[in-house]
Amino acid sequence: MSTPNAHHPDLPWYKQLNGYHWFVFFVASAAWCFDCLDQQLFILARDNAVKALTPGATGPEQTNYSGWAMAIFIAGWATGGLIFGAVGDRIGRAKTLAITVLIYSLFTGLSSFAANIEQFMIYRALTGLGVGGVFGLAVALVADALPDAARPKALGMLQALSAVGNVTAGLCAMSLSGMDPLVSWKYLFWIGSIPAFLCIFIMLRLKEPEKWVAAKALSKTDKTQSMGSYLSLFGDVRWRKSALFGMLLCVSAVVGLWGIGFFSNKLVAFAIADSLAGQNLSPQEISTAKQWWSAANLIVLNIGAFIGMIAFSKAAHRFGRKPVFVVAFLAAMAATIFFYLCFDERADIWMSLVLGICQLSLFAGFAIYLPELFPTRLRSTGTSFCYNVGRFIAASGPITLGALNKSLSDKAILALPAGYSDAMKNAAELDAFRSAGCYMSSVFLLGLVALMFLPETKGRPLPEG
């Protein structure tokens, strides 16, 4: 699809798009936005769901269950990325995007009907399959369909708009904060099932990009140009190197976000409970306040995410991808340590803004950078491999945090004097959780190592071959 302004790259990116370009951008952004809504609803509902489904477990044990639930979800996510990334290159981005949205919508809704923790984790794994496919497909769709000059900033904006889904999740949780937390988590999962309706619009109008159609036609006559082939991805040193080190780049940020950053709501809940303890509130009032502030924390975090992603996109356009990644990884590590050490009370909610700016800015970089590493016939496969398959490794993050927290917590409690109070125990558990988050923040340094082996792509055309 051409547009009169497509050959004027000096124009703002949004003026280079015609009506159909905007439709593609809208559908891809909406699919990813709803995907992120689903992710964040799970984060907000996870702890209450675990409490409802494991009524006899202690606090540290439930933290451990929460870590496993997160890890299983991420592992399903990784599997979905591996499967649907390749399927998208083979049968088309639009068709496969519709399938993935339906999968994550269906199993999100079914999660609310889980009768025990085992069923809940199965549903979360199946939800992860659908969630895992969306990013690579949406990014490849936009990268192939939009004018080259508009592509980087459009992809940065696509990722930034994911914050809208995240903020919506927080608003939904805030609106339900007055309900019994052992019931409200079910409503959050029902809300997450709504995106299935998006599939109707995808299937009615969305067409496969012309670049993909041409690559598909070539693959039928040239067997060396196979579509969505992992043998082709790893058989050529150009794509193998990009795939392996691109995966490590993503692992660093994904472990940092899903293994540490998205557990910040637990730290907020601890701090809020402590700040409310002296106000003579009922347990129900404290529970409501904790839910409200956890949702508020998520909203502030994602306002920061939007700011950080837009800033990364602009900086990457001006200075190049790799220098901005270096700054962003260092900032993410520093902001995580600062947050875990210093968040103490409600007035510290501004720290979540800083955490969101620094940690989530990296993900705009992935949307811009990853499709620039692979040819059309492997673009969805390679992007999904890097962004999602590394989650098999990243799935260890929540488990590690939970296990490390439990170990540090047990040691701290054993060190307390005989006859210790509940307040002393809670303080020891909180300090253990802070330490666990700080220790794990060193994972962001892995991203700096991966960058050493990856190319700078600023100003270069998308690769082919």
C-alpha positions, 0 to 999 in steps of 0.5 A: 500500500503506497501513500503520497507522503511515503517518499518524504522521510523528513515528515513526521512518521504519522504523516507518512501513513495512508488510511490502510497503514493506520488500520494496520497500526491500530489493529496491531496496537490494539492486539498488543494493548489487550495482551498487556491488559491481560498480563497486568490483570494477572499480576493484580489478581495473582496473589489473591487468586493464590490465597483463595486457592491455597487457604492453608498456606502461610505468607512465604508459601503463598509467595512461592506459589505466586512465583510458580504461577508467574513462572508457568505463565511465562513458560507458556508465553515462551512456548507460544512465542516459539510456535506462533512466531514461525506459524505467522511467517508461514501462513501469515501474520493477520491469520495467526494474530487472530488465533493468538488473541482468541486463545489468550482471551478464552483461557483468561476467562476460564482462569476465573473458574479454577477450582484449585491451584493446579487448575489455575496454573494449567489455565495460566500456561494455556493463556501464556500460549496465546499471549506469547504469539502476539508481540512478534506478530504485531511487530512483524505486521507493522514492520512489513506493512508501513513505510520504512521511514515511519517504521521505527517510531511507529513501532516505538509508539506501538510498544508505548501504547501497551501502557494504555492496556496496563493502566486500564488494568489498574483502573479495573482493579481500583474499581473493584478494590472494595470487594472481597479480594478472594472474589474480585480476582475472578472479575478481573479475569472476566474483564481480560477475556473481552479482547476476543471481539478484536478478532472479528475486525482482524479477520474482516479487513486485515490483509497480509503485507505485500512484503510477506506476500512477495517473500511467500511467493519466492519461497515456493520457487527458491527452497533456500528462502523457506518461511518461518524455518528454525533450520533456516534461522539457525543454519545461517550465521547471520541470523543465528548470531542475531537470534541468540544474542537478541534472546539474551538481550531480551532475557535480561529485561524480561527477568528484570521486569517479570522477576522483579519489577512486577513484584513491586506491587507486593512491596507496595502492599507491605509498605501500605499495610505498615503505614495503615497499621496505626490508624485503627482500621478494620482488616477489611479496610486495610485489605481494600486500601492495599488493593487500591494502592497496588492498582495505583502503583501499577498505574503510576508505573505504566505512566512512567513506562509510556514516558520511558518508551517514547523517550527511548524511541526518540533517543534511538532515532537520534543516537542509535539503538545500542548506545541508548540500550546501554544507558537504559540497562544501567538506569533499569538496574539503578532504579530497581535497587533504589525502589526496593531499598527506599519505598516505605510509604504511600508518599513514595509512590513517585518512585514507581514512576521512575521504575516504570521509566527505566525498566519498561523503556527497554521494551520500546527498544525491542519493538524497534530493534528486533525486526531490524535483525531478521529478513521478511521470511524470518521476521516474525520467527526471529522476533518472537524467538528473541522476545519470547523464547528467552522466557524459558530462562526468564521463567526462573526469575519469579521462582528465584525471587520467591525462593530467595525471598523465602530463604532470606525470610526464614533466616531473618525470622530465625534471628529474631529474639524469642517471643518476637511480635507479629510486627517484628516478623513482618518487618523481617519478611519485608527486609528479606523481600527488599534484599532479594529484589536488590540482589536480582537486579544484577540481571540487567548487566546481562543485556550489556554483554549481549549488546557487544555481539549485536550490530547497530541498525540505525539508518540501515534498511531491513535485511533480506536474504 
